[in-house]
């Protein structure tokens, strides 16, 4: 099962918000540059943003926007510092200054827990490019520093993330082990270590990764990544009811209506479907007991569009109010290979509390095929809509027969 590894990746950006001190400053304190000072200042500012998010002063979107603004400002300041720095060693110093900015940029992305920023398109947005050799050199430089300063847990965390971004999961796991030895009661760190260790052993969470996840949840029962991974453990053991219970605990912790919330709901739906087909049920608890309305039917693909669909394309089946906001009231996910597919949508599949099928007397049922698996409609997606129906209707037929332009 791969679906929740995707969710874990989506959550990583939100969960890994730890910031470490600048690790690439010169050892001689008299030669510490203003860039290192800027990094320290921005570290403190990022921690303040995290505190505001935890306190509810900022919502997730405001936090993310502010974080990106800080990153952009830091990159500009570092670039200015490097441009203004003297070049006592001529051409060698110029070359060093030329590569220092992109290396620092990648370090900043690592600091805020976004190794995905190594993607070429994001590197381009930042105005800097990095070769694989440069990234490897930066990581090796950090590894050497950690051998000289082994008691720095934040440095080990950064090294673990760096190795992970390079796909060197065994090395990443060892770096995280060193960090955990120095910070044993950090729930996020334990979850990160479990994730990387699982990758190092072939994406298997059984054994030590499972024990690390349990420890993380003992320390922080609301840790998103630990909940995600714990649900995956239950899912892989075919304990679908347990997976649903764990993943449902994540929903209040992510922004309502966000991509993360939709992905979590899709995985919950998958676990419920598999649990029902196995005759075990999924016992989703109070949310299911509160069911008031539900619609059911079948989704089909128009034959003339069959050639535009791959078996693994994602199918989103959703309900929205016939009148008013177009936000989905309930959503489920399938694959194109499942078509024609029967469906049931009910209040337990709502994107946010109180905005569900029961809140709309009449709804429109839609189905959309997305190659990108993105819940936001895009040109090229295929879609079909039903006429307005009651929020407890059954036998609904939805034909995917149009392409979004």
C-alpha positions as CSV (number, residue, x, y, z in Angstrom):
1,X,0.0,0.0,0.0
2,X,1.5,3.3,-1.1
3,X,-1.2,5.8,-0.6
4,X,-0.2,6.8,2.9
5,X,3.4,7.2,2.1
6,X,2.2,10.0,-0.1
7,X,0.3,11.5,2.8
8,X,3.5,11.2,4.9
9,X,5.3,13.1,2.3
10,X,2.6,15.8,2.2
11,X,2.8,16.2,5.9
12,X,6.5,16.3,6.1
13,X,6.6,20.0,5.1
14,X,4.2,20.8,7.9
15,X,5.7,18.5,10.5
16,X,9.4,19.2,10.0
17,X,9.6,22.8,11.0
18,X,12.7,22.6,13.2
19,X,15.4,25.1,12.5
20,X,19.1,24.5,13.2
21,X,21.9,27.0,13.7
22,X,24.1,27.8,10.7
23,X,26.5,24.9,10.4
24,X,28.7,26.3,7.7
25,X,30.2,29.2,9.5
26,X,34.0,29.4,9.8
27,X,35.4,28.0,13.0
28,X,37.3,31.1,14.0
29,X,34.7,33.2,15.8
30,X,36.5,36.4,14.7
31,X,35.7,35.4,11.1
32,X,32.0,34.7,11.5
33,X,30.2,36.5,8.6
34,X,27.0,38.5,8.7
35,X,25.4,35.6,6.8
36,X,25.7,33.4,9.9
37,X,24.1,36.1,12.0
38,X,21.3,36.4,9.5
39,X,20.7,32.7,9.7
40,X,20.5,32.9,13.5
41,X,18.0,35.8,13.3
42,X,15.9,34.0,10.9
43,X,16.0,30.8,13.0
44,X,14.5,32.8,15.9
45,X,11.9,34.3,13.6
46,X,10.9,30.9,12.3
47,X,10.6,29.6,15.8
48,X,8.3,32.6,16.6
49,X,6.1,31.7,13.6
50,X,5.9,28.1,14.8
51,X,4.9,29.3,18.3
52,X,2.2,31.5,16.7
53,X,0.9,28.6,14.7
54,X,0.8,26.4,17.8
55,X,-1.0,29.1,19.8
56,X,-3.6,29.7,17.0
57,X,-2.5,33.2,16.3
58,X,-1.7,32.2,12.8
59,X,-3.5,29.6,10.7
60,X,-1.6,27.2,8.5
61,X,-1.8,29.3,5.4
62,X,-0.6,32.4,7.1
63,X,2.2,30.5,8.7
64,X,3.3,29.0,5.3
65,X,3.2,32.4,3.6
66,X,5.2,34.1,6.3
67,X,7.8,31.3,6.3
68,X,8.3,31.6,2.6
69,X,8.7,35.3,2.9
70,X,11.4,34.8,5.5
71,X,13.2,32.3,3.3
72,X,13.2,34.7,0.3
73,X,14.5,37.6,2.5
74,X,17.2,35.4,3.9
75,X,18.4,34.4,0.4
76,X,18.5,38.0,-0.7
77,X,20.6,39.0,2.4
78,X,23.0,36.1,1.9
79,X,23.4,37.0,-1.7
80,X,24.2,40.6,-0.8
81,X,26.7,39.5,1.9
82,X,28.5,37.3,-0.5
83,X,28.6,40.0,-3.2
84,X,30.0,42.5,-0.8
85,X,32.7,40.2,0.7
86,X,36.3,41.0,0.0
87,X,38.2,38.6,-2.3
88,X,41.8,38.3,-0.9
89,X,42.6,35.2,-2.8
90,X,41.5,36.4,-6.2
91,X,39.9,33.8,-8.5
92,X,39.6,31.1,-5.9
93,X,37.7,33.4,-3.6
94,X,35.4,34.5,-6.4
95,X,34.6,30.8,-7.2
96,X,34.0,30.1,-3.5
97,X,31.6,33.1,-3.3
98,X,29.9,32.0,-6.5
99,X,28.9,28.6,-5.0
100,X,28.3,29.8,-1.5
101,X,25.0,31.3,-2.3
102,X,23.3,28.2,-3.8
103,X,24.8,26.0,-1.1
104,X,23.4,28.4,1.6
105,X,20.0,28.4,-0.2
106,X,19.8,24.7,0.0
107,X,20.9,24.7,3.6
108,X,18.0,27.1,4.4
109,X,15.5,24.8,2.8
110,X,16.9,22.0,4.8
111,X,16.6,24.1,8.0
112,X,12.8,24.5,7.5
113,X,12.3,20.9,6.8
114,X,11.7,21.1,3.0
115,X,14.2,18.8,1.3
116,X,11.8,18.8,-1.7
117,X,13.1,22.3,-2.4
118,X,16.0,20.6,-4.1
119,X,13.6,20.2,-7.1
120,X,14.9,22.0,-10.2
121,X,11.9,24.2,-10.6
122,X,12.1,25.5,-7.0
123,X,15.8,26.0,-7.2
124,X,15.2,28.0,-10.4
125,X,12.6,30.1,-8.6
126,X,15.2,31.0,-6.0
127,X,17.5,32.2,-8.7
128,X,20.2,29.6,-8.0
129,X,21.1,26.2,-9.5
130,X,22.8,23.3,-7.8
131,X,24.5,20.3,-9.4
132,X,24.3,16.9,-7.8
133,X,28.1,17.2,-7.2
134,X,27.6,20.4,-5.2
135,X,24.8,18.9,-3.1
136,X,27.0,15.9,-2.4
137,X,29.9,18.1,-1.4
138,X,27.7,20.1,0.9
139,X,26.5,17.0,2.6
140,X,30.0,15.5,3.0
141,X,31.2,18.8,4.4
142,X,28.4,18.6,7.0
143,X,29.3,14.9,7.8
144,X,32.9,16.0,8.4
145,X,31.7,18.7,10.7
146,X,29.5,16.3,12.7
147,X,32.5,14.0,13.2
148,X,34.2,17.0,14.8
149,X,31.1,18.1,16.8
150,X,29.2,14.8,17.6
151,X,27.2,16.3,20.5
152,X,25.1,18.6,18.3
153,X,21.7,16.9,17.8
154,X,20.5,19.6,15.4
155,X,23.4,19.0,13.2
156,X,22.7,15.2,13.1
157,X,19.1,16.0,12.2
158,X,20.2,18.2,9.3
159,X,22.6,15.5,8.1
160,X,19.8,12.9,8.3
161,X,17.5,15.0,6.2
162,X,20.3,15.7,3.7
163,X,21.1,12.0,3.3
164,X,17.4,11.3,3.0
165,X,17.0,13.8,0.2
166,X,19.8,12.1,-1.6
167,X,18.2,8.7,-1.2
168,X,20.9,7.5,1.1
169,X,18.5,6.1,3.7
170,X,20.9,3.8,5.6
171,X,23.2,6.8,6.2
172,X,20.2,9.0,7.0
173,X,19.0,6.4,9.6
174,X,22.4,6.4,11.3
175,X,22.4,10.2,11.5
176,X,18.9,10.2,13.0
177,X,20.0,7.5,15.5
178,X,22.8,9.8,16.6
179,X,20.3,12.6,17.0
180,X,17.9,10.5,19.0
181,X,20.7,9.4,21.3
182,X,21.1,13.0,22.2
183,X,17.4,14.0,22.2
184,X,15.5,10.9,23.2
185,X,12.2,12.6,24.0
186,X,11.6,14.5,20.8
187,X,8.4,13.0,19.2
188,X,9.0,14.6,15.8
189,X,12.6,13.3,15.7
190,X,11.4,9.8,16.7
191,X,8.9,9.9,13.8
192,X,11.4,11.1,11.3
193,X,13.8,8.4,12.4
194,X,11.1,5.7,12.1
195,X,10.3,7.0,8.6
196,X,13.9,6.9,7.4
197,X,14.6,3.6,9.0
198,X,11.6,2.1,7.3
199,X,12.9,3.4,4.0
200,X,16.3,1.9,4.7
201,X,14.7,-1.5,5.3
202,X,12.6,-1.5,2.1
203,X,9.6,0.6,3.2
204,X,8.8,-1.8,6.0
205,X,7.6,-0.3,9.2
206,X,7.5,-3.5,11.3
207,X,10.1,-3.9,14.0
208,X,12.1,-1.0,15.3
209,X,10.3,1.7,13.2
210,X,7.0,0.6,14.7
211,X,8.5,0.8,18.2
212,X,9.8,4.3,17.5
213,X,6.4,5.4,16.3
214,X,4.8,4.1,19.5
215,X,7.3,6.1,21.6
216,X,6.6,9.2,19.6
217,X,2.9,9.0,20.2
218,X,3.4,8.4,23.9
219,X,5.3,11.7,24.0
220,X,3.0,13.6,21.7
221,X,-0.3,11.9,20.8
222,X,-1.0,14.7,18.3
223,X,2.1,14.4,16.3
224,X,1.0,14.3,12.6
225,X,3.7,12.2,11.2
226,X,3.6,9.6,14.0
227,X,-0.2,9.3,13.5
228,X,0.3,8.9,9.8
229,X,2.9,6.2,10.2
230,X,1.0,4.4,12.9
231,X,-2.1,4.3,10.7
232,X,0.1,2.9,7.9
233,X,1.4,0.2,10.3
234,X,-2.2,-0.8,11.1
235,X,-3.2,-0.7,7.4
236,X,-0.3,-3.0,6.5
237,X,-1.5,-5.4,9.2
238,X,-5.0,-5.3,7.6
239,X,-6.2,-3.7,10.8
240,X,-8.4,-1.3,8.8
241,X,-10.5,-0.2,11.8
242,X,-7.3,0.8,13.6
243,X,-6.0,2.7,10.6
244,X,-9.2,4.7,10.4
245,X,-9.1,5.6,14.0
246,X,-5.5,6.8,13.8
247,X,-6.0,8.8,10.6
248,X,-9.3,10.3,11.9
249,X,-7.2,11.8,14.7
250,X,-5.2,13.7,12.1
251,X,-8.1,15.6,10.6
252,X,-8.5,18.2,13.4
253,X,-4.8,18.9,13.1
254,X,-4.6,19.9,9.4
255,X,-6.3,22.9,7.7
256,X,-9.9,22.1,6.7
257,X,-10.3,21.6,3.0
258,X,-6.6,21.4,2.4
259,X,-4.8,18.9,0.1
260,X,-3.6,17.1,3.2
261,X,-7.1,16.8,4.6
262,X,-8.4,15.5,1.3
263,X,-5.6,12.9,1.1
264,X,-6.3,11.8,4.6
265,X,-10.0,11.4,3.9
266,X,-9.1,9.4,0.7
267,X,-7.0,7.0,2.8
268,X,-9.7,6.7,5.4
269,X,-12.2,5.9,2.6
270,X,-9.8,3.3,1.2
271,X,-9.4,1.6,4.6
272,X,-13.1,1.6,5.2
273,X,-13.7,0.1,1.8
274,X,-11.2,-2.7,2.3
275,X,-12.5,-3.3,5.9
276,X,-16.0,-3.6,4.6
277,X,-15.0,-6.0,1.7
278,X,-13.1,-8.1,4.3
279,X,-16.2,-8.3,6.4
280,X,-14.4,-6.7,9.3
281,X,-15.9,-3.3,9.3
282,X,-13.8,-0.3,10.2
283,X,-15.6,1.0,13.3
284,X,-14.8,4.6,12.6
285,X,-16.4,5.7,15.9
286,X,-18.4,8.8,16.6
287,X,-18.1,10.3,13.1
288,X,-19.9,7.3,11.6
289,X,-22.5,7.2,14.4
290,X,-23.3,10.8,13.5
291,X,-24.3,9.9,9.9
292,X,-27.5,11.6,8.8
293,X,-27.5,11.7,5.0
294,X,-25.9,9.7,2.3
295,X,-26.0,9.3,-1.5
296,X,-25.0,6.3,-3.5
297,X,-24.8,5.2,-7.1
298,X,-22.3,4.3,-9.8
299,X,-19.7,6.2,-11.8
300,X,-19.0,5.3,-15.4
301,X,-16.6,6.5,-18.1
302,X,-18.0,7.5,-21.5
303,X,-16.5,5.0,-24.1
304,X,-15.3,7.8,-26.4
305,X,-12.9,9.0,-23.6
306,X,-11.5,5.6,-22.6
307,X,-8.4,6.3,-24.8
308,X,-7.4,9.3,-22.7
309,X,-7.3,7.5,-19.4
310,X,-4.6,5.4,-17.7
311,X,-5.6,2.7,-15.3
312,X,-3.8,4.4,-12.4
313,X,-5.3,7.8,-12.9
314,X,-7.1,9.0,-9.8
315,X,-10.9,9.3,-9.8
316,X,-12.4,11.8,-7.4
317,X,-16.1,11.3,-6.6
318,X,-17.6,14.2,-4.8
319,X,-20.9,15.9,-3.7
320,X,-21.4,19.6,-3.6
321,X,-24.5,21.8,-2.8
322,X,-26.8,22.3,-5.8
323,X,-26.9,26.0,-4.8
324,X,-24.3,28.0,-3.0
325,X,-20.5,27.4,-2.5
326,X,-18.9,24.8,-4.7
327,X,-16.8,23.4,-1.9
328,X,-17.1,19.5,-1.8
329,X,-19.4,18.3,1.0
330,X,-18.0,14.8,0.8
331,X,-15.4,13.1,-1.3
332,X,-14.1,9.6,-2.1
333,X,-11.2,8.4,-4.2
334,X,-10.8,5.5,-6.7
335,X,-8.6,4.6,-9.6
336,X,-9.7,4.6,-13.2
337,X,-9.2,0.9,-13.4
338,X,-12.1,0.6,-10.9
339,X,-14.6,2.1,-13.4
340,X,-17.5,1.5,-13.5
341,X,-17.4,2.0,-9.7
342,X,-20.1,2.0,-7.1
343,X,-19.9,4.7,-4.5
344,X,-21.4,5.9,-1.3
345,X,-20.9,9.4,0.1
346,X,-22.0,10.4,3.6
347,X,-21.4,12.9,6.4
348,X,-18.3,11.1,7.6
349,X,-16.5,12.1,4.4
350,X,-17.0,15.8,5.0
351,X,-14.0,18.2,4.4
352,X,-14.9,20.2,7.5
353,X,-17.2,20.0,10.4
354,X,-20.7,21.2,9.8
355,X,-20.2,21.5,6.0
356,X,-21.5,18.1,5.0
357,X,-24.3,16.4,3.0
358,X,-26.8,17.0,5.8
359,X,-26.3,20.8,5.3
360,X,-27.6,20.8,1.8
361,X,-31.1,19.5,0.9
362,X,-30.1,19.0,-2.7
363,X,-26.6,18.1,-4.1
364,X,-24.8,17.5,-7.3
365,X,-22.7,14.4,-7.6
366,X,-19.5,14.7,-9.7
367,X,-16.7,12.5,-10.7
368,X,-13.4,13.7,-12.1
369,X,-10.4,11.8,-13.5
370,X,-7.0,13.4,-12.7
371,X,-3.7,12.2,-14.0
372,X,-1.8,14.4,-11.4
373,X,-3.9,13.0,-8.5
374,X,-4.5,16.7,-7.6
375,X,-7.9,17.4,-6.1
376,X,-8.0,20.8,-7.7
377,X,-9.6,20.7,-11.2
378,X,-7.1,21.3,-14.0
379,X,-7.3,21.6,-17.8
380,X,-7.2,18.1,-19.3
381,X,-9.1,16.5,-16.4
382,X,-12.2,14.5,-17.4
383,X,-15.4,15.1,-15.5
384,X,-19.1,14.3,-15.3
385,X,-21.9,15.7,-13.2
386,X,-25.3,14.5,-12.1
387,X,-28.4,16.7,-12.1
388,X,-29.4,17.9,-8.6
389,X,-30.6,15.1,-6.3
390,X,-31.7,14.8,-2.7
391,X,-29.0,14.4,-0.1
392,X,-30.3,10.8,0.6
393,X,-30.8,9.7,-3.0
394,X,-29.6,6.3,-4.2
395,X,-29.2,4.7,-7.7
396,X,-27.5,7.9,-9.0
397,X,-25.6,7.5,-12.3
398,X,-22.7,9.8,-13.1
399,X,-21.1,9.5,-16.5
400,X,-17.6,11.1,-17.0
401,X,-18.1,12.5,-20.5
402,X,-16.4,15.9,-20.7
403,X,-12.9,17.3,-20.7
404,X,-12.1,20.4,-18.6
405,X,-10.7,23.2,-20.8
